[in-house]
């Protein structure tokens, strides 16, 4: 009787799935709009799990399994080549995911960028405060790298070529991103700490060199890659906050279930962050040190890249209902 009662309660939605799967065009069925697919698909998967757990009849379990497989293939394009899936993720799925996870992306952005901006301006009035976040050796190294007389702009002593610089920048950026992400496992506290800390430290370097008058050399150097580098750090921090949110606010789920669910979105955020980080390192090694490009052009390109990066994240993939919806 329990099985018959369950079927009677859920049959209407299963019928809606059957009509949608038979339709020639996804979303053609009025009672199965695209915006509801993620939530309905989760319910369909839950139906299958529940039927198996309660050991309902094999006829019901098999029918539900066929619906789940067919719906998965249609929603996620299971039969499409992987290259198409990657292009779809980059072109639409990733920016849609960033907007979907705005509750962690916005705090991560503020935690990194506000301390950075405040520190830059604060050091113009109180230059000595830079040494609260930089050791004298670190400050001296930054001054040497970005001095107008520097032989190789932005290159530390340990790097002998552009490729060596690229390797160092990748290692440094990945370290920052990993700190911000992995810190989420400490109930989000680590992610918050590393976002704040890196914002303050980057702001200390920028403020210190600005106060010394290294405007052309420092700001011209960072302009081209800053959009990708800082956005990558923000999204890594957002992924860490997503992990922390699962541990702090699991809701009706257990912490383990919440962690596994939130990790789907967190890992996808990290994929995008890693791509931005590697792009930033490439620009930083091969474009940013180029003294032959006028300062005004470097700043103009930097502003354009900031606008394009966030226009992509805020506008691309509108109406996307694919994998970005998983793990929410």
C-alpha positions in Angstrom: 0.0 0.0 0.0 2.9 2.4 0.8 4.2 1.9 -2.8 0.8 2.6 -4.4 0.3 5.7 -2.2 3.8 7.0 -3.2 3.1 6.4 -6.9 -0.2 8.3 -6.6 1.6 11.3 -5.0 4.4 11.4 -7.5 2.8 10.2 -10.8 1.8 13.6 -12.0 5.4 14.8 -12.0 6.7 11.6 -13.6 4.1 12.1 -16.4 5.5 15.6 -16.9 9.0 14.1 -17.3 7.7 11.6 -19.8 6.1 14.4 -21.9 9.2 16.5 -21.7 11.4 13.6 -22.7 9.2 12.9 -25.7 9.0 16.5 -26.9 11.1 17.5 -29.8 12.4 20.7 -28.2 13.6 20.9 -24.5 11.3 23.1 -22.6 8.4 22.8 -25.0 6.2 21.3 -22.3 4.5 24.2 -20.5 4.5 22.3 -17.1 8.2 21.6 -17.3 9.9 25.0 -17.8 13.7 25.0 -18.0 14.1 27.1 -14.9 12.6 24.3 -12.8 14.7 21.4 -14.3 17.5 21.4 -11.7 15.1 21.1 -8.7 12.8 18.6 -10.5 15.8 16.5 -11.5 17.0 16.3 -7.9 13.5 15.2 -6.9 13.5 12.6 -9.6 16.9 11.2 -8.4 15.5 11.2 -4.8 12.5 9.2 -6.0 14.8 6.6 -7.5 16.9 6.4 -4.3 13.8 6.2 -2.1 12.3 3.4 -4.2 15.5 1.4 -4.0 15.9 2.0 -0.3 12.3 1.0 0.5 12.6 -2.0 -1.9 9.7 -1.1 -4.0 8.8 -3.3 -7.0 11.4 -3.8 -9.7 9.0 -2.4 -12.3 8.8 0.9 -10.5 12.6 1.0 -9.8 13.4 0.2 -13.5 11.0 2.9 -14.8 12.5 5.5 -12.5 16.0 4.5 -13.5 15.2 4.9 -17.1 13.7 8.4 -16.5 16.8 9.5 -14.6 19.2 8.3 -17.3 17.1 9.8 -20.1 16.7 13.1 -18.2 20.5 13.2 -17.3 21.4 12.7 -21.0 19.1 15.4 -22.2 20.0 18.0 -19.5 23.7 17.4 -19.3 24.3 16.3 -22.9 25.8 13.0 -21.8 26.4 11.9 -25.4 28.1 15.1 -26.5 31.9 15.1 -27.0 33.9 16.3 -24.0 35.2 19.2 -26.0 31.7 20.5 -26.5 31.1 20.1 -22.7 34.2 22.1 -22.0 33.3 24.8 -24.4 29.8 25.0 -22.9 31.2 25.2 -19.4 33.6 28.0 -20.3 31.1 29.9 -22.5 28.0 29.6 -20.3 28.2 27.2 -17.4 31.0 28.9 -15.5 29.7 32.5 -15.5 26.3 31.1 -14.7 27.8 29.2 -11.7 29.5 32.4 -10.5 26.2 34.3 -10.5 24.4 31.4 -8.9 27.0 31.3 -6.1 26.9 35.1 -5.5 26.3 34.5 -1.8 29.9 33.3 -1.5 31.5 35.2 -4.4 30.4 38.6 -3.1 31.8 38.2 0.4 35.1 36.7 -1.1 35.4 39.8 -3.3 34.9 42.2 -0.5 37.2 40.3 1.9 40.0 40.5 -0.6 39.5 43.8 -2.4 38.4 46.1 0.5 41.5 45.6 2.6 43.6 45.9 -0.5 42.1 49.3 -1.5 42.1 50.6 2.1 45.7 49.7 2.6 46.8 51.4 -0.7 45.3 54.7 0.5 46.2 54.4 4.1 49.9 54.0 3.3 50.0 57.3 1.4 49.3 59.0 4.8 51.2 56.6 7.0 54.1 54.9 5.0 55.6 53.2 8.0 52.5 51.0 8.3 53.7 49.0 5.4 56.1 47.2 7.7 53.3 45.7 9.7 52.7 43.4 6.7 56.1 43.4 5.0 59.5 42.6 6.4 62.3 45.0 5.6 63.8 42.3 3.3 60.5 41.9 1.4 60.1 45.7 1.1 63.6 46.0 -0.3 63.0 43.2 -2.8 59.9 44.8 -4.0 61.6 48.2 -4.4 64.4 46.5 -6.4 62.0 44.7 -8.7 60.0 47.8 -9.6 62.5 50.5 -9.4 62.7 52.7 -12.6 66.3 51.5 -12.9 65.5 47.8 -12.6 67.1 45.8 -15.4 64.2 43.3 -15.7 61.0 44.9 -14.4 59.1 42.7 -11.9 61.7 39.9 -12.1 63.0 38.5 -8.8 66.7 37.5 -8.6 65.8 33.8 -8.6 64.3 34.1 -12.1 66.8 34.0 -15.0 64.2 34.2 -17.9 60.6 34.9 -18.8 59.8 31.2 -18.5 61.4 31.0 -15.1 59.3 34.1 -14.1 56.2 32.3 -15.4 57.0 29.3 -13.2 57.5 31.5 -10.2 54.3 33.4 -10.8 52.3 30.2 -11.3 53.7 28.8 -8.0 52.9 32.0 -6.1 49.4 32.4 -7.5 48.5 28.8 -7.0 49.8 29.0 -3.4 47.5 32.0 -2.7 44.5 30.3 -4.4 45.1 27.0 -2.6 45.3 28.8 0.8 42.0 30.6 0.1 40.3 27.4 -1.0 41.7 24.9 1.5 41.0 27.2 4.4 37.3 26.5 3.9 37.7 23.1 5.5 38.2 24.9 8.9 34.5 25.9 8.9 35.3 28.8 6.5 37.6 30.6 9.0 40.7 29.8 7.0 39.3 31.1 3.8 38.2 34.4 5.5 41.7 34.7 7.0 43.6 34.2 3.8 41.4 36.5 1.8 41.9 39.2 4.4 45.6 38.5 4.8 46.4 38.5 1.0 44.3 41.6 0.5 46.3 43.4 3.2 49.6 42.1 2.0 49.0 42.9 -1.7 47.7 46.3 -0.6 50.8 46.9 1.5 53.1 46.2 -1.5 51.0 48.4 -3.8 50.7 51.2 -1.3 54.4 51.1 -0.4 55.5 51.3 -4.0 53.0 54.0 -4.9 54.2 56.1 -1.9 57.7 55.8 -3.3 56.6 57.1 -6.7 56.9 53.9 -8.7 53.7 54.6 -10.5 54.7 53.8 -14.1 56.8 50.8 -13.2 54.5 49.1 -10.7 51.0 50.0 -11.9 52.0 49.6 -15.5 53.4 46.2 -14.6 50.3 44.9 -12.7 47.6 46.4 -14.9 47.6 43.7 -17.5 47.3 40.7 -15.3 45.6 42.0 -12.2 42.0 41.3 -13.4 42.7 37.6 -13.9 45.0 37.2 -10.9 42.7 38.9 -8.3 39.5 37.4 -9.7 41.1 34.0 -9.6 41.9 34.6 -5.9 38.4 35.8 -5.2 36.8 32.7 -6.8 39.2 30.4 -4.9 38.1 32.1 -1.7 34.5 31.7 -2.8 35.0 28.0 -3.3 36.5 27.8 0.2 33.6 29.7 1.7 31.2 27.3 -0.1 33.0 24.4 1.7 32.8 26.3 5.0 29.1 27.0 4.5 28.4 23.2 4.2 30.1 22.6 7.6 28.5 25.6 9.3 25.0 25.5 7.9 24.3 21.9 6.7 20.5 22.4 7.2 18.5 19.2 7.3 21.4 17.3 5.7 24.2 15.8 7.7 27.5 17.7 7.4 29.0 14.9 5.2 26.1 15.1 2.8 26.2 18.9 2.7 29.9 18.9 2.2 29.7 16.5 -0.7 26.8 18.5 -2.3 28.6 21.9 -1.9 31.8 20.4 -3.2 30.4 20.1 -6.7 30.0 23.8 -7.0 33.2 24.6 -5.1 35.3 22.4 -7.4 33.8 24.0 -10.5 34.6 27.5 -9.1 38.1 26.3 -8.6 38.4 25.1 -12.2 37.6 28.6 -13.4 39.9 30.2 -10.8 42.8 28.0 -11.9 42.2 29.0 -15.6 42.3 32.7 -14.7 45.4 32.1 -12.5 47.4 30.5 -15.3 46.3 33.2 -17.8 47.5 35.9 -15.3 50.9 34.2 -14.8 51.4 34.1 -18.6 50.6 37.8 -19.0 52.7 38.6 -16.0 55.7 36.9 -17.4 55.6 37.8 -21.0 53.6 41.1 -21.3 53.7 43.0 -18.1 57.5 43.5 -18.0 57.6 44.9 -21.5 59.0 48.5 -21.2 58.3 49.2 -24.9 54.6 49.6 -24.3 53.6 53.0 -23.1 52.2 53.3 -19.6 48.9 54.7 -20.8 48.3 51.7 -23.1 49.1 49.3 -20.3 46.6 51.0 -18.0 44.0 51.1 -20.8 44.4 47.4 -21.5 44.2 46.7 -17.8 41.0 48.6 -17.4 39.5 46.9 -20.5 40.4 43.4 -19.1 38.8 44.2 -15.8 35.6 45.3 -17.6 35.7 42.2 -20.0 36.3 39.8 -17.1 33.4 40.9 -15.0 31.1 41.5 -18.0 31.8 37.8 -18.9 31.1 36.7 -15.3 27.9 38.8 -14.9 26.4 38.5 -18.4 27.5 35.4 -20.2 25.4 32.2 -20.0 22.1 33.9 -19.2 19.4 31.2 -19.0 22.0 28.4 -18.6 20.5 25.3 -16.9 23.3 22.8 -17.2 26.0 21.6 -14.9 26.3 25.0 -13.1 23.2 24.1 -11.2 24.7 21.0 -9.6 25.8 21.1 -6.0 23.7 24.0 -4.8 
